[in-house]
Amino acid sequence: MEVHVSQDGLKRGLGTVRGAAATTTMLPITKNVLFQTVPGGVRLTAYNLEVAASVTVAGKVITEGTATTPVKTLWDIVGKWPKGQVSLTNANGGGGLAAKSGSRQITLHGAPSAEFLPIPAVKASGALIPSVGLIEAVDAVAFAAATENTRPVLSGCKVGISEGQMTVVAADGFRLVVKKVPGIIGDAKDCVIPTPTLRLIRRLLSAKGNTSY
């Protein structure tokens, strides 16, 4: 694999997916970001068995291929480089990644791309939520979710859709916060979403348009 991207684009891409990478785990591969060349650039994917995030960074593909490397380490280093072109190539016999920009160059260990865990297919239910409403809901209730896993269900937020309205609820056993969002298009449903997942979604959202749920 060899692809040339901008430092700014790579930094934003890593910033988008790093929240979906594991920090402590018995599966080291879940700490990695998967690089996959696609027409017009490279796709970055992270998956921690609970949430997955993927984004495409525009660039020039010289040689098609894949690579994986720890996302936090790459983010910490490349994020401090000055703006310019960054060349990404396979390293360590395909089990790592080399990044070069001007006089700066790093080589990071990783794992064979075949070890990256497959992401289960998810079918969108067809519900459309105003993005600004979802942002406001997460900001309003996420702080009230439990931070300890003694009662795992309380570490998430309950999201329900009924009669064109979304209700988001968080509680930790001592307090309860509810936020209602109108203008929802879709069938009725209820689920509990892990609070870190909601926070990641909130960070990725634009205040314009709708979010498919």
C-alpha positions as CSV (number, residue, x, y, z in Angstrom):
1,M,0.0,0.0,0.0
2,E,1.1,3.5,-0.8
3,V,-1.1,6.6,-0.6
4,H,-0.4,10.3,-0.3
5,V,-2.7,12.5,1.8
6,S,-2.6,15.9,3.4
7,Q,-1.5,16.2,7.1
8,D,-4.6,18.1,7.9
9,G,-6.9,15.5,6.3
10,L,-5.1,12.7,8.0
11,K,-5.3,14.4,11.4
12,R,-9.0,15.1,11.0
13,G,-9.6,11.5,9.9
14,L,-7.7,10.0,12.8
15,G,-9.6,12.4,15.1
16,T,-12.9,11.1,13.8
17,V,-12.2,7.4,14.3
18,R,-10.0,7.3,17.4
19,G,-13.0,7.5,19.7
20,A,-14.0,4.1,18.4
21,A,-10.7,2.4,19.2
22,A,-10.2,0.5,22.4
23,T,-7.9,1.9,25.1
24,T,-7.6,-1.1,27.4
25,T,-8.3,-4.6,26.0
26,M,-7.2,-8.2,25.8
27,L,-7.5,-7.8,22.0
28,P,-4.7,-5.5,20.8
29,I,-6.1,-5.3,17.3
30,T,-9.0,-3.2,18.6
31,K,-6.6,-0.4,19.5
32,N,-5.6,-0.2,15.8
33,V,-7.0,1.8,12.9
34,L,-7.4,0.0,9.6
35,F,-6.2,1.8,6.5
36,Q,-7.8,0.6,3.2
37,T,-7.2,2.3,-0.1
38,V,-10.3,3.3,-2.0
39,P,-10.8,5.3,-5.3
40,G,-9.7,8.8,-4.5
41,G,-8.1,8.2,-1.1
42,V,-7.9,5.9,1.9
43,R,-10.6,4.7,4.3
44,L,-9.8,4.7,8.1
45,T,-11.8,2.4,10.3
46,A,-11.7,1.7,14.1
47,Y,-13.8,-0.9,16.0
48,N,-13.8,-1.7,19.7
49,L,-16.5,-4.4,19.6
50,E,-19.0,-1.9,20.8
51,V,-18.9,0.9,18.3
52,A,-17.3,1.4,14.9
53,A,-16.3,4.5,13.0
54,S,-15.2,4.9,9.5
55,V,-14.1,8.0,7.4
56,T,-12.5,8.4,4.0
57,V,-9.6,10.8,3.6
58,A,-9.0,12.2,0.2
59,G,-5.6,11.4,-1.4
60,K,-3.6,10.0,-4.2
61,V,-3.4,6.2,-4.3
62,I,-0.1,4.9,-5.7
63,T,-0.4,1.3,-4.7
64,E,-3.6,-0.4,-3.4
65,G,-3.5,-2.2,-0.1
66,T,-4.3,-2.2,3.6
67,A,-2.4,-1.7,6.9
68,T,-3.2,-1.4,10.6
69,T,-1.4,0.5,13.4
70,P,-2.3,1.8,16.9
71,V,-4.5,4.9,16.3
72,K,-3.5,6.8,19.4
73,T,0.2,6.6,18.7
74,L,-0.2,7.7,15.1
75,W,-2.6,10.5,16.2
76,D,-0.1,11.8,18.8
77,I,2.7,12.0,16.4
78,V,1.2,13.0,13.0
79,G,-1.1,15.5,14.7
80,K,1.9,17.6,15.7
81,W,3.5,17.6,12.2
82,P,3.3,20.8,10.1
83,K,0.8,20.9,7.3
84,G,2.0,19.2,4.1
85,Q,1.8,16.0,2.2
86,V,2.1,12.7,4.1
87,S,3.1,9.5,2.5
88,L,1.6,6.3,4.0
89,T,3.1,2.9,3.2
90,N,3.1,-0.7,4.5
91,A,5.9,-1.5,6.9
92,N,7.3,-4.5,8.8
93,G,6.2,-7.0,6.1
94,G,2.6,-5.7,6.1
95,G,2.2,-5.7,9.8
96,G,2.6,-2.0,10.4
97,L,2.6,1.5,8.8
98,A,5.3,4.0,7.8
99,A,4.4,7.7,7.5
100,K,6.7,10.3,6.0
101,S,6.4,14.0,5.5
102,G,9.4,16.0,4.4
103,S,12.3,15.2,6.8
104,R,10.0,13.5,9.3
105,Q,9.4,9.8,9.2
106,I,8.0,7.2,11.6
107,T,7.5,3.4,11.4
108,L,4.9,1.9,13.7
109,H,4.3,-1.7,14.5
110,G,0.8,-3.0,13.8
111,A,-0.8,-6.3,12.9
112,P,-1.8,-8.0,9.6
113,S,-4.9,-6.5,8.2
114,A,-6.6,-9.9,8.1
115,E,-6.6,-9.8,11.9
116,F,-8.8,-6.7,12.0
117,L,-12.2,-7.8,13.3
118,P,-15.1,-7.8,10.9
119,I,-17.8,-5.2,11.6
120,P,-21.3,-6.6,11.8
121,A,-23.7,-5.3,9.1
122,V,-26.4,-3.0,10.5
123,K,-29.6,-2.1,8.7
124,A,-30.8,1.4,9.3
125,S,-34.4,1.4,10.5
126,G,-35.4,4.4,8.4
127,A,-35.9,6.8,11.2
128,L,-34.7,10.3,10.5
129,I,-33.7,12.6,13.4
130,P,-32.8,16.3,13.1
131,S,-29.1,16.4,13.8
132,V,-29.4,19.6,15.9
133,G,-32.0,17.9,18.1
134,L,-29.8,14.8,18.6
135,I,-26.8,17.1,19.5
136,E,-28.9,19.0,22.1
137,A,-30.3,15.7,23.5
138,V,-26.8,14.2,24.1
139,D,-25.5,17.4,25.6
140,A,-28.5,17.6,27.9
141,V,-28.6,14.1,29.3
142,A,-25.2,12.3,28.9
143,F,-23.7,13.7,32.0
144,A,-26.3,12.0,34.2
145,A,-25.5,8.4,33.0
146,A,-23.6,6.2,35.5
147,T,-19.9,5.9,35.1
148,E,-19.5,2.7,37.0
149,N,-20.6,-0.7,35.6
150,T,-22.2,-2.1,38.8
151,R,-25.5,-1.6,37.0
152,P,-24.5,-1.7,33.3
153,V,-27.9,-0.6,32.0
154,L,-27.4,2.7,33.8
155,S,-24.2,3.4,31.9
156,G,-26.2,4.0,28.8
157,C,-28.9,6.3,27.6
158,K,-32.4,5.1,26.8
159,V,-33.5,6.3,23.4
160,G,-37.2,5.9,22.4
161,I,-39.1,7.0,19.4
162,S,-42.9,7.3,19.4
163,E,-45.5,9.4,17.7
164,G,-42.9,11.6,15.9
165,Q,-41.0,12.4,19.0
166,M,-37.7,11.1,20.4
167,T,-37.2,10.8,24.2
168,V,-33.6,10.4,25.6
169,V,-33.2,9.4,29.2
170,A,-30.2,9.0,31.4
171,A,-30.0,8.1,35.1
172,D,-27.4,6.9,37.6
173,G,-29.6,5.8,40.5
174,F,-29.5,9.3,42.1
175,R,-30.7,11.6,39.3
176,L,-32.7,11.3,36.1
177,V,-32.6,13.6,33.1
178,V,-35.1,13.5,30.2
179,K,-34.9,15.4,26.9
180,K,-37.6,15.2,24.2
181,V,-36.8,16.0,20.5
182,P,-39.8,16.6,18.1
183,G,-39.8,16.3,14.4
184,I,-38.8,12.6,14.1
185,I,-39.8,10.6,11.0
186,G,-39.9,6.8,11.6
187,D,-41.4,3.8,13.3
188,A,-41.6,3.5,17.1
189,K,-38.6,1.8,18.8
190,D,-36.7,1.7,22.1
191,C,-33.1,0.8,22.9
192,V,-30.3,1.6,25.3
193,I,-27.2,3.1,23.7
194,P,-23.8,3.2,25.6
195,T,-23.1,6.7,26.6
196,P,-19.6,6.7,25.1
197,T,-21.2,5.7,21.8
198,L,-23.6,8.6,22.0
199,R,-20.8,11.0,22.8
200,L,-18.8,9.8,19.7
201,I,-21.9,10.2,17.5
202,R,-22.4,13.7,18.8
203,R,-18.8,14.6,18.0
204,L,-19.2,13.4,14.4
205,L,-22.5,15.2,13.7
206,S,-23.1,18.4,11.8
207,A,-25.8,20.7,13.1
208,K,-27.3,20.6,9.6
209,G,-29.5,17.9,8.0
210,N,-30.8,14.7,9.5
211,T,-29.3,11.6,11.1
212,S,-30.4,8.2,10.0
213,Y,-31.1,5.9,13.0
